[in-house]
Amino acid sequence: MTGLRSVSPHLDLRVALDYKARKYGIEDTPYLIVVTDCKGSIPVGDHVEDALIDGLFGSPSVRFRRLADGSMETYDDRTADGFWGRYGDARNTNVSAVALLPEPNLWKLRDERWHPIIAYNPFAANPLPRDVLPLPGFGPLDNNGEYGRIEGSLLADLIGLPGEWPPEDE
């Protein structure tokens, strides 16, 4: 068989993050890692968000638990393989946030399918202020430990691209 390849964008993301997290030895200041999908492994749409969250917090899994009455209960969980780990088992706390550009082509910055997103590390030793790169994405919602979607500005707006982008050929 030819033309087949395994696509695991969350695993590719973890490899890139593991490398970049240690490469520069940054420990005592906010540290933002920007990753671009140059391999084309992230499908469009919600898959961009899924790849980011799965890469950072662990692969989705389903757990089974036998109850006292003998019945089975299932619940969604995550494996312990995420770049940031999970509550009670945090890792890579030197990385404050990760921004993901799902398409390295700047001509696509106005295309909704390719909007860059950011995720803030809830365990960061040195949190990154949200106004440094205020992209939409994921972050702590309050002081109660809740984590979820956050609002932000499109990268195209932050860098001042015109509303009609790319410009039409004349």
N, C-alpha and C positions, 0 to 999 in steps of 0.2 A: 504494500500500500504506500502510495506517495501523497504528499500534500497534507499530511496530518501532523498536528503538533499538539502538545499538551498546553492548555492555557490555564494558568493559576496566577492571576494578577496579584492576589493578596500575598502569595509566596514570593513573587518577584519584588514586590514592594518591601517585604521584610528583609530580603537580602540587601537591597539598596540601602535601607535604613540602618541595618546592622553595620554596614561598611562606613557610612557617613557619620554615624553616631560616635565612632571611635577615632576616625581619621584625623581630626583636628585637635583632639584633647580638650574640647570646650567643656568646662565644668561649672564655672562661677559666674556666668552671665546668661541671660535668655538666649536660647539656641533654636533657630528655626531651620528646618531642613525642607528644601523644595525638591520635589521629585517629579520628573516628567516621564510619561510613558512613551519612550522612543521605540519600544518593541511592538506597539500596537496590540498589547495583550488585554487591555481593558475594554470590554464592550461599552457601547454608549448607554445613556440614560441612568437609571438607578444603580447600574452595575459599578459606576464610578464610586458612588458612596459606599456600596457594599464592599468593594475592594479595599477602600481606605479603612473602614471600620473593622473588617475581618483581619486586615494586616496589623492593625494597631492593638486590637483587643482579643484576638484569637478567632480561630475557625468556628463557625456555627456547629453545634452538636445538639443531639437530643438525648436526654437522660431518662432512664427508666427507674422507677422506685416501686418496690413491692410494699403495699400498705398492710396494716395489721389484719385487715379482713381478707387478705390474699389477692386482692385486685391490684392491677398495675396502674401507676400514674406516670405520665410523661410530661416533661417540661423542656423548654428551649434553654440552652446554655451555650457556653463557649469553651473551647479547649484552652489549655494554659500555654499556647504557643504564640500569643500576640506579642508584638514588639514592646508595648507598654505594660503587658501583663494585665493584672486585674486588681481590684480592691483587696488589700491584704497581702498581695504578692506583686508589688510594683517593680518594674524594670525600666532601665534607660530614662531615669528621672532627670538626666542632664539635658534631654531634648524637650524643649518647651512646647513646640508645635510642629506639625507637618502640613505643608501645602502640597496638593497634588494637582498637576497640570495633566489632564488626560490626553492632551494632544499638543505636541510641541510646535504646531503650526500656528503662528500668530494671526494668520488670516482667518482662523476659526474662532477667535475670542468672542465674537458676538453670537455665535451659534450656541443655542441653549444646551445642546448635547455635550459641548466641550468646555463648559465653564469650569475654571479652576475652583477648588474648594480647600478649606483648611480644617484641621482638627487640632484642638488645644489639649495638651496633656494634663489630665486632672491630677496627676501625681508629680508634676514638674517641681524640681527643686528651685528653679528660677522661672516663674511664669512669664510668658510673653504678653505684654499689654495688647489688648485687642485692637487698639488703634494703629499699631505698627503695619499690619496688613489685614485690614478689616474685610476679608472675604466671607461669603456665607459658608457654612459648614457645620461643625460640631464642637461643643464645648460645655463646660460646667454651666448649669442654668441658675444655680443659687448656692447657698452655703450648706444645703442639706445633702450634698453629694449627688444630686441629680445631674445627668449628662444627656444632652440631646441636641437637636437642630438649633442653630443660631443664625440670625439674619446678618447680612453684610452687603457690601457693594461688589459689583462685578469688576473683575480685573480690567476689562475694557474701559470701564468708567474711571477707575483709579488712575490709569495711565493716560486718560484723555483721548481715547479713540473716538472718531465721529460716530454718530448714531447709525449711519449706514456704513457698515464695514463688512467686507472690504469694499472700497469705492468701486463704482462701476467703471468699466473701461470706456473710453470715449472714442 
